[in-house]
């Protein structure tokens, strides 16, 4: 029977499902990529060809197979084809294949694990290259043997993911009770996330909770650039969806890197924030174990490193799986028959049985957030740091305290000695943080004291300093609260930022500030100059010129809610033009709404 004949069938009979599925069902691979770089991390295997059997979706076909008692046979056929296709990829050893695990197969228990292990052995695929997705579509927790099956899969070296997180039955319970590796946030929370502050809040907090538990987060169903950027800035580690690629059965069309991901939101540069610099300096490189290492190898590592009480454990893809504590294997090590026991083939416990979860964070995570990770885990020995999801080193509690203390010292050193306001590094860090935070409207204000130099030349540095400290005090007065920030760029240039204030209200506040400064700074002039409304001086070419009395002009760039900017250089370019407009404006203010097209 041809595929054309099959396409007109309404539904195959109970005994025909697997037989009729064989010629038409294929495994389509959808790339799952690193959020920062677009590099392929792995693929989810998705069933294709189901519509030729008259089914509306893969779930519809699986439900019918379950009713017919053929679910196990269908899953085995589909998965074996996916594994064969995966093993044929030239770079499969550095990738992860995500397969859906239908919880209705729990009854097969250890038989399912042994069958999968056999498939992998024949295909030459390490178990850590396979991740099973547990869907929230079913109530899993009450199934007899469910926990035992998940434990068996993990002990065999397979990875586990919670699929459809947030829309099903028991996602939080699974997250709490089982040491999973990935959490896949359902499309419901990703759709429209760029313009929905509630969704961004929920996703960001879900990501933070997952990272504390050592779990990586996948944003599912990303269809637009805006969704990708918002998911990335909420902390999602991996991206999957049509914006990257639809599922493909022509595996030659798969690419190692999807450049549109890296380009999304503008050029992204490696972080140069103070936090990142200090963290990279304090990162500790320690010896690691592989999850397929023997317990004997672990004993030897502890023996040669007597001061080390734990070691990170990685899988074949250099991803952290957790840490191995000395106390967890010490009993076997010191038992008179312990060494003989672990060499016994009947003793089936390997290194994976003793690994415990540890919090995981990216190298560019802010220091304060790392501190929250430590306090949230109740005394973990370390945070495992990663770069592009691969192991980079560890950070101990003492190293983190060193980072926090030095950051405070550097921040104090960065303050302008005259005004006491934060300097350029703090301003740069603030801009990077606010540019990537689209939860609210942000107004970035750049101030310049017009005609300051002629005043300073005529009245001397002491009066010049008085004008600068006057403006700094007015900034502190008007920009207060957690959502406000003020800084001193240098000389007569200042900066202020505020979030959550409507543009009209921000403009009113700035107009009052400029008027207050104009009135108060004029009191620093002599009565004669005040009456004349100008002073005599020399311009930059040395020519005698009349200068108006000092005022302040301000260039304001408003970043709309939902707008995320990966490259703050785009802000600087726009501000340069606005400054000229502000100086030429009678009111001394130029305001513009940031537009990616104009930047």
Buried (B, 14 or more C-beta within 10 A) or exposed (E): EEEEEBEEBEBBEEEBBBEBBEEBBBBBBBBBBBBBBBBBBBBBBBBBBBBBBBBEEBBBBBBBBBEBEBBBBBBBBBBBBBBBBBBEBEEBEBBBBBBBBBBBBBBBBEEBBEBBBEBBEEBEBBBBBBBBBBBBBBEBBEBEEBBEBBBBBBBBBBBBBBBBBBEBBBBBEBBEEBBBBBBBBBBBBBBBBBBBEEBBEBBBEBBBBBBBBBBBBBBBBBBBBBBBBBBBBBBBBBBBBEBBBEBBEEBEEBEEBBEBBBEBBBEBEEBEBBBBBBBBEBBEEEEBBBBBBBBEEBBEBBEEEEEEBBBBBBBBBBBBBBBBBBEBBBEBBEEEEBBEBBEEEEEEEBBBEBBBBBBBBBBBBBBEBBBBBBEBBEEBBBBBBBBBBBBBBBBBBEBBBBBBEBBEEBBEEBBBEEBEBBBBBBBBBBBBBBBBBBBBBBBBBBBBBBBBBBBBBBBEEEEBEBBBBBBBBBBBEBBEEEEBBBBBBEBBBBBBBBBBBEBEEBBEBBBEBBBBBBEBBBEBBEEEBBEEEBBEBBEEEEEEBEBEBBBBBBBBBBBBBBBBBBBBEBBEEBBEEBBEBBBEBEBBBBBBEBEEEEB
